[in-house]
Amino acid sequence: MKHFAFFLLCVLAVSTAPAYAAKMHVTWTPPTQNTDGTPLTDLTGYRIEWGSCNADGSFGTYQAGINVAMTATAAWIYPTGLNPVCVRAFSINSANLLSPAVFASGTPKPTLSKPTQLN
């Protein structure tokens, strides 16, 4: 069985737009070949998951994930209460198989607090 290669997670940056939840932008370079060097012809999308980080920097506890179309090269994620945030990403092929994961981590900017009182 052929396994397909995955992209490199290039940038994990925090949005500067104000919000009540953390908002992070993840970008990647799409894969072009399988791990055996043959051309990748059956890419259907990506799976982006986020969660906590273990002390050694590896992915810890899963919090949430999204599937992204094969034409995408970026996604917004919304981690809650995580600092730092660990992200893992997979390519998905036409047989719905996932590639090996690539990992990145980042620290979200502080979120805004709610107003304390309305009159």
Contacts in CASP RR format, 6 or more apart in sequence:
PFRMAT RR
TARGET T0000
AUTHOR 0000-0000-0000
METHOD contacts of the structure
MODEL  1
MKHFAFFLLCVLAVSTAPAYAAKMHVTWTPPTQNTDGTPLTDLTGYRIEW
GSCNADGSFGTYQAGINVAMTATAAWIYPTGLNPVCVRAFSINSANLLSP
AVFASGTPKPTLSKPTQLN
2 34 0 8 1.000
2 35 0 8 1.000
2 36 0 8 1.000
2 38 0 8 1.000
3 34 0 8 1.000
3 35 0 8 1.000
3 36 0 8 1.000
3 97 0 8 1.000
3 99 0 8 1.000
3 100 0 8 1.000
4 31 0 8 1.000
4 33 0 8 1.000
4 34 0 8 1.000
4 35 0 8 1.000
4 40 0 8 1.000
4 42 0 8 1.000
4 43 0 8 1.000
4 91 0 8 1.000
4 93 0 8 1.000
4 97 0 8 1.000
4 99 0 8 1.000
5 31 0 8 1.000
5 32 0 8 1.000
5 33 0 8 1.000
5 34 0 8 1.000
5 35 0 8 1.000
5 37 0 8 1.000
5 40 0 8 1.000
5 91 0 8 1.000
5 99 0 8 1.000
6 31 0 8 1.000
6 89 0 8 1.000
6 90 0 8 1.000
6 91 0 8 1.000
6 99 0 8 1.000
6 100 0 8 1.000
6 101 0 8 1.000
6 102 0 8 1.000
7 28 0 8 1.000
7 29 0 8 1.000
7 30 0 8 1.000
7 31 0 8 1.000
7 46 0 8 1.000
7 89 0 8 1.000
7 91 0 8 1.000
7 102 0 8 1.000
8 28 0 8 1.000
8 29 0 8 1.000
8 102 0 8 1.000
9 26 0 8 1.000
9 27 0 8 1.000
9 28 0 8 1.000
9 87 0 8 1.000
9 89 0 8 1.000
9 102 0 8 1.000
9 103 0 8 1.000
9 104 0 8 1.000
10 27 0 8 1.000
10 28 0 8 1.000
10 29 0 8 1.000
11 25 0 8 1.000
11 26 0 8 1.000
11 27 0 8 1.000
12 24 0 8 1.000
12 25 0 8 1.000
12 26 0 8 1.000
12 85 0 8 1.000
12 87 0 8 1.000
12 104 0 8 1.000
12 105 0 8 1.000
12 106 0 8 1.000
13 24 0 8 1.000
13 25 0 8 1.000
13 27 0 8 1.000
14 22 0 8 1.000
14 23 0 8 1.000
14 24 0 8 1.000
14 25 0 8 1.000
14 106 0 8 1.000
14 107 0 8 1.000
14 108 0 8 1.000
14 109 0 8 1.000
15 23 0 8 1.000
15 24 0 8 1.000
15 25 0 8 1.000
15 76 0 8 1.000
15 109 0 8 1.000
16 109 0 8 1.000
17 23 0 8 1.000
18 112 0 8 1.000
19 111 0 8 1.000
19 112 0 8 1.000
20 111 0 8 1.000
20 112 0 8 1.000
20 114 0 8 1.000
21 78 0 8 1.000
21 80 0 8 1.000
21 111 0 8 1.000
22 78 0 8 1.000
22 79 0 8 1.000
22 80 0 8 1.000
22 81 0 8 1.000
22 82 0 8 1.000
22 85 0 8 1.000
22 108 0 8 1.000
22 109 0 8 1.000
22 111 0 8 1.000
23 76 0 8 1.000
23 77 0 8 1.000
23 78 0 8 1.000
23 108 0 8 1.000
24 50 0 8 1.000
24 76 0 8 1.000
24 77 0 8 1.000
24 78 0 8 1.000
24 79 0 8 1.000
24 85 0 8 1.000
24 87 0 8 1.000
24 106 0 8 1.000
24 108 0 8 1.000
25 74 0 8 1.000
25 75 0 8 1.000
25 76 0 8 1.000
25 77 0 8 1.000
26 48 0 8 1.000
26 74 0 8 1.000
26 75 0 8 1.000
26 76 0 8 1.000
26 77 0 8 1.000
26 87 0 8 1.000
26 89 0 8 1.000
26 104 0 8 1.000
27 73 0 8 1.000
27 74 0 8 1.000
28 46 0 8 1.000
28 73 0 8 1.000
28 74 0 8 1.000
28 89 0 8 1.000
28 102 0 8 1.000
29 73 0 8 1.000
30 43 0 8 1.000
30 70 0 8 1.000
30 73 0 8 1.000
31 40 0 8 1.000
31 43 0 8 1.000
31 91 0 8 1.000
31 99 0 8 1.000
32 39 0 8 1.000
32 40 0 8 1.000
33 39 0 8 1.000
33 40 0 8 1.000
34 40 0 8 1.000
40 91 0 8 1.000
40 93 0 8 1.000
42 93 0 8 1.000
42 94 0 8 1.000
42 95 0 8 1.000
43 70 0 8 1.000
43 91 0 8 1.000
43 92 0 8 1.000
43 93 0 8 1.000
43 94 0 8 1.000
44 70 0 8 1.000
44 92 0 8 1.000
44 93 0 8 1.000
44 94 0 8 1.000
44 96 0 8 1.000
45 67 0 8 1.000
45 68 0 8 1.000
45 69 0 8 1.000
45 70 0 8 1.000
45 72 0 8 1.000
45 91 0 8 1.000
45 92 0 8 1.000
46 67 0 8 1.000
46 68 0 8 1.000
46 70 0 8 1.000
46 72 0 8 1.000
46 75 0 8 1.000
46 89 0 8 1.000
46 90 0 8 1.000
46 91 0 8 1.000
46 92 0 8 1.000
47 65 0 8 1.000
47 66 0 8 1.000
47 67 0 8 1.000
47 68 0 8 1.000
47 89 0 8 1.000
47 90 0 8 1.000
47 92 0 8 1.000
47 98 0 8 1.000
48 65 0 8 1.000
48 66 0 8 1.000
48 67 0 8 1.000
48 68 0 8 1.000
48 75 0 8 1.000
48 77 0 8 1.000
48 87 0 8 1.000
48 88 0 8 1.000
48 89 0 8 1.000
49 59 0 8 1.000
49 62 0 8 1.000
49 64 0 8 1.000
49 65 0 8 1.000
49 87 0 8 1.000
49 88 0 8 1.000
49 89 0 8 1.000
49 90 0 8 1.000
50 63 0 8 1.000
50 64 0 8 1.000
50 65 0 8 1.000
50 77 0 8 1.000
50 79 0 8 1.000
50 82 0 8 1.000
50 85 0 8 1.000
50 86 0 8 1.000
50 87 0 8 1.000
50 88 0 8 1.000
51 59 0 8 1.000
51 60 0 8 1.000
51 61 0 8 1.000
51 62 0 8 1.000
51 63 0 8 1.000
51 64 0 8 1.000
51 79 0 8 1.000
51 82 0 8 1.000
51 85 0 8 1.000
51 86 0 8 1.000
51 87 0 8 1.000
52 60 0 8 1.000
52 61 0 8 1.000
52 63 0 8 1.000
52 82 0 8 1.000
52 85 0 8 1.000
52 86 0 8 1.000
53 59 0 8 1.000
53 60 0 8 1.000
53 82 0 8 1.000
53 84 0 8 1.000
53 85 0 8 1.000
53 86 0 8 1.000
53 105 0 8 1.000
54 60 0 8 1.000
54 86 0 8 1.000
57 86 0 8 1.000
57 105 0 8 1.000
58 86 0 8 1.000
58 103 0 8 1.000
59 86 0 8 1.000
59 88 0 8 1.000
59 101 0 8 1.000
59 103 0 8 1.000
60 86 0 8 1.000
63 79 0 8 1.000
63 80 0 8 1.000
63 82 0 8 1.000
64 77 0 8 1.000
64 78 0 8 1.000
64 79 0 8 1.000
65 77 0 8 1.000
66 75 0 8 1.000
66 77 0 8 1.000
67 92 0 8 1.000
68 75 0 8 1.000
77 85 0 8 1.000
77 87 0 8 1.000
79 85 0 8 1.000
79 108 0 8 1.000
82 108 0 8 1.000
83 107 0 8 1.000
83 108 0 8 1.000
84 105 0 8 1.000
84 106 0 8 1.000
84 107 0 8 1.000
85 105 0 8 1.000
85 106 0 8 1.000
85 107 0 8 1.000
85 108 0 8 1.000
86 103 0 8 1.000
86 104 0 8 1.000
86 105 0 8 1.000
86 106 0 8 1.000
87 103 0 8 1.000
87 104 0 8 1.000
87 105 0 8 1.000
87 106 0 8 1.000
88 101 0 8 1.000
88 102 0 8 1.000
88 103 0 8 1.000
89 101 0 8 1.000
89 102 0 8 1.000
89 103 0 8 1.000
89 104 0 8 1.000
90 98 0 8 1.000
90 99 0 8 1.000
90 100 0 8 1.000
90 101 0 8 1.000
91 98 0 8 1.000
91 99 0 8 1.000
92 98 0 8 1.000
92 99 0 8 1.000
93 99 0 8 1.000
END
